[in-house]
Amino acid sequence: MKRAAFTIDVDSIRHYYDIHGLPQPESGVDPIYTVAIPRFWDLIKEFGIPATLFLIGKDAPQYAEYFSPVAETHSEVASHSFAHDYRICEQSSESILADLKQADQALVPLNNHQPISGFRAPGYNINPKLLNAVQQMGYTYDSSVLPSPLYFAARWSIIQFYKMRGRQSRSLSGQMRQFTRGLAPYRFDPSEPFKPNSRGALVELPMACSPLARVPLIGTSLAVLPSKVQSAVLSYATRALPFFNFEMHAIDLLDESDHPCLKELAQFQPDLRVSFQQKQHNLRHLLVKLCASFKVETLKSVALNSIRFENKV
């Protein structure tokens, strides 16, 4: 049976303000942790599947109690860096490694005191320096590749639009070639991160995109795509993809009514204007299809058990 993974990036609210070049909201309880994460666990438990949670080392330990279901659901905590700097790949090798080490120390207790096995870069941007640090950490896999030229073009356009409006996004467009990779997992050497190498020390587990149009099959897409289009795309993708690495963000489980700070963000993120109830319905629809066609595992399990990867897509 083919394998799939259900993964979530737990980015704190302030990072969305960074993306849109907005002044930081007043400090307080972050609904990402207090509202979205309990909803996430409800969904995971309903379908009886494990998940992979990419957590920020600087933020997640403050909300440690919200990650207690990791053990009982057989889920996995992976690293999303310590500071979630969108430009981490531009730092020196020493600074990158120091960030990853700090994140690792903070996240191991949240991972049921088990070693961290994987990494996903802030903003999905990777380069040899960053991935060399991932290898030095002894991690098994990276899951930062989103093979969608459409996503790259959309992000580049938004960043340029904000720049013209005099608002500086703290996000980073990245390298186009990273977003044109294949859809199947592959081994690679950190010195050549976009070139499959059967002797490579790391496994890349790309996020799911539709095989033809390369529309990202992520939480935001499920929120904004018309239901008929969504159903058709998912039906084809579950048949065609050799591996379905579904990626969502915790904010995908929120809407503008959940917290005052989300009302401001909703002006820039249409997905926040979609009700949580509708998003929940769409995620359930996805999970029904995934569980029918794939064995849903953690990314750690996929990386360790998939000895031979077929790069056919």
Secondary structure, 3 states (H helix, E strand, C coil): CEEEEEEEEECCHHHHHHHCCCCCCCCCCCHHHHHHHHHHHHHHHHHCCCCEEEECCCCHHHHHHHHCHHHHCCCEEEECCCCCCCCHHHCCHHHHHHHHHHHHHHHHHHHCCCCCCEECCHHHCCCHHHHHHHHHCCCCEECCCCCCHHHHHHHHHHHHHHHHCCCCCCCCCCCHHHHHCCCCCEEEECCEEEEECCCCCEEECCCCECCCCCCECEHHHHHHCCHHHHHHHHHHHHHHCCEEEEEEEHHHHCCCCCCHHHHHHCCCCHHHHCCHHHHHHHHHHHHHHHHHHEEECCHHHHHHHCCCCCCCC
